[in-house]
Structures are given as C-alpha cells and as structure tokens.
Amino acid sequence: MFCGRVEGFGETTIKISNPDTGRSKRIAYYCVMEYELLDAESASVRGMKIDSETKMVEIPDMEACIGVTQVTQRFYEKVMGENPSWFQLSNDRLDDYEVEALEKDGCTDNYPVENISWFDALYFCNKLSLEEGLTPAYSVDGETDPECWGYTPHQGEVIGSEVQFDFSANGYRLPTDEEWMVAASKNIDKAYSDSDNLDEVGWYADNSGEVTHPVAQKMPNGYGLYDMIGNVEEWVWNTFDDDRGECCSRGGSFYDYAKECNVMLCGHIGMKNLSRNYLGLRLARLLSDK
C-alpha cells in the first residue's frame, strides 16, 4: 500500500507523495483508500464505521461535520443494495457520448450517486445510521426505520406523512441549508466555494462534457471539501413551509452554467419525489458521538 499526501488530480488518477521518502506516484481513484487533506488546517477528519473510504470533516464553529465528498455510487449501493444513477455503464439508455466519457474511467464507483429524490436521500441517511448503531435523524409517524415508512426508494413514490427531523440525533442526515452555506466557503467573498475560478473547483456546463465525473478531482475549498460547486447538486434540509411542497438543492451541477453555480444560489425543487441525473447528496451529522 502506498500512503501519502494529495498533490494533484488528473482525469482518472490522483497524485500522492510520501513525505517520508519523497517519492510520488499516480493512483487510480478507485484504488485510493485514504488521503490527507492539505488545505484544511483548521478542520479535522474523521472516518466512518461502515466505510473507511468515506470521510467527514469537522467545520470550525459549527456543531456538525460534513462529508469530504459527495456520496459516491459505490458507497450508496453498499448501503442501499442498488445504484439508481443514470451515469453508470450498465445503463443501456446512455447516449453514445455518455458511454464514451464513462468508459475512460472503466467504472463509475467513484462518481457521485445521482438520480435520487429528496425522500430517497432521507431513507439512505436513516438506513446508514441504523447500520452504524446511531440514532436516525428522521422519522415518519414516529418510526425511524425507513423500511417501515411504506416507501419504496427509487420509484418516484411520495412519503404520505410528514417527515420529522430530530436535530439532536447523532445519525447521518442532510446538511441544513444554513450548514451547507457555512461549509461551502471559508472566504465568503469568493463566488465559487473559496475560489473565483470555477474551472479550478467544479464540473459545470463549460467543462463537464455533459456528464458527471469522479469525486475529488477538482481543488477542495478552504475546509477540505470537494465538489461543493458542480458535479451534482446536493439536497439539503431546508426551512421552507411544508405547505409549499418544495425542497432545496445547493451547489449547481455538471449541467449548469457558471451563473447558476454561485455559492449563494439555492435551487427550489418543486417535488420532493423528483429524481434527476444532476441531483445527489452529501452527508452531515452532529459532532457528538454519544
């Protein structure tokens, strides 16, 4: 095993150097097990029980930690048992240009999961929490086990009762809209998550080739978080009046132009059961381990 520090990113590989020997090499993304963040001096990184490759970062002055990357297809399928993403080579409805782009990487395990609804995201969070022995953040009619919600993921269904959010629960959840905004930018004067150069930090309409890309290829923000702008929009827990039936996504996607990727913009999604190939998620949870 080659362990070291991240120095740079390529289309399908990551450059890692060993600080003890001075040697460096490029490794395919799907082979990377753990990495050290160079630009997150004020943040600490913690792992997860179920998946050592998925990391969370503690954001200073915030009571929650946030996922270093968007949830990947590999991790989502590991928890849910299926991968609903559009951008995977097993999808026989892909256009030729999409197949050609995905074949460059050989597999899409490290691509962000997408084509999931807001309800699907909540289901995933609770299922993951239960598998790790944590208290789920969401409940429906008092039930925190999502398999008892009368809901089948990835079928466009609606959860019939109102979803309740326990802010004190230590399980995994979506970031609140406010938490996402704090985590997105250490420097609030920058338009694109601590950068004024969108090509440097995100995949969007002008550089994506109209497909998603493996996570963590672009530069991280000041907290060490990747793809806060672009690749896929991220579902968040918002404070809209439930009567409006709307929910919120943040960050823009591979499909959006630069003006739609500004860190301050919020996407209002009219249906909570809507799933699209530009909608994914990033995890959050309280810092407390109790």
C-alpha positions, 0 to 999 in steps of 0.5 A: 500500500502506498500512503501519502499526501494529495498533490494533484488530480488528473482525469482518472488518477490522483497524485500522492507523495510520501513525505517520508521518502519523497517519492510520488506516484499516480493512483487510480481513484478507485484504488485510493483508500485514504488521503490527507487533506492539505488545505484544511488546517483548521478542520479535522477528519474523521472516518466512518464505521461502515466505510473507511473510504468515506470521510467527514470533516469537522467545520470550525464553529459549527456543531456538525461535520460534513462529508469530504465528498459527495456520496459516491455510487459505490458507497450508496449501493453498499448501503442501499443494495442498488445504484439508481444513477443514470451515469453508470455503464450498465445503463443501456439508455446512455447516449453514445457520448455518455458511454464514451466519457464513462468508459475512460474511467472503466467504472463509475464507483467513484462518481457521485450517486445521482438520480435520487429524490429528496425522500430517497436521500432521507431513507439512505441517511436513516438506513446508514445510521441504523447500520452504524448503531446511531440514532436516525435523524428522521422519522415518519409517524414516529418510526425511524426505520425507513423500511417501515415508512411504506416507501419504496426508494427509487420509484418516484413514490411520495412519503404520505406523512410528514417527515420529522427531523430530530436535530439532536440525533447523532445519525447521518442526515442532510446538511441544513441549508444554513450548514451547507452555506457555512461549509461551502466557503471559508472566504465568503467573498469568493463566488465559487466555494473559496475560489473565483475560478470555477474551472479550478473547483467544479464540473459545470456546463463549460467543462463537464462534457455533459456528464458527471465525473469522479469525486475529488478531482477538482481543488477542495475549498478552504475546509477540505471539501470537494465538489461543493460547486458542480458535479451534482447538486446536493439536497439539503434540509431546508426551512421552507413551509411544508405547505409549499411542497418544495425542497432545496438543492445547493451547489449547481451541477455538471449541467449548469452554467457558471451563473447558476453555480454561485455559492449563494444560489439555492435551487427550489425543487418543486417535488420532493419525489423528483429524481434527476441525473444532476441531483445527489447528496452529501452527508452531515451529522452532529459532532457528538458521538454519544 
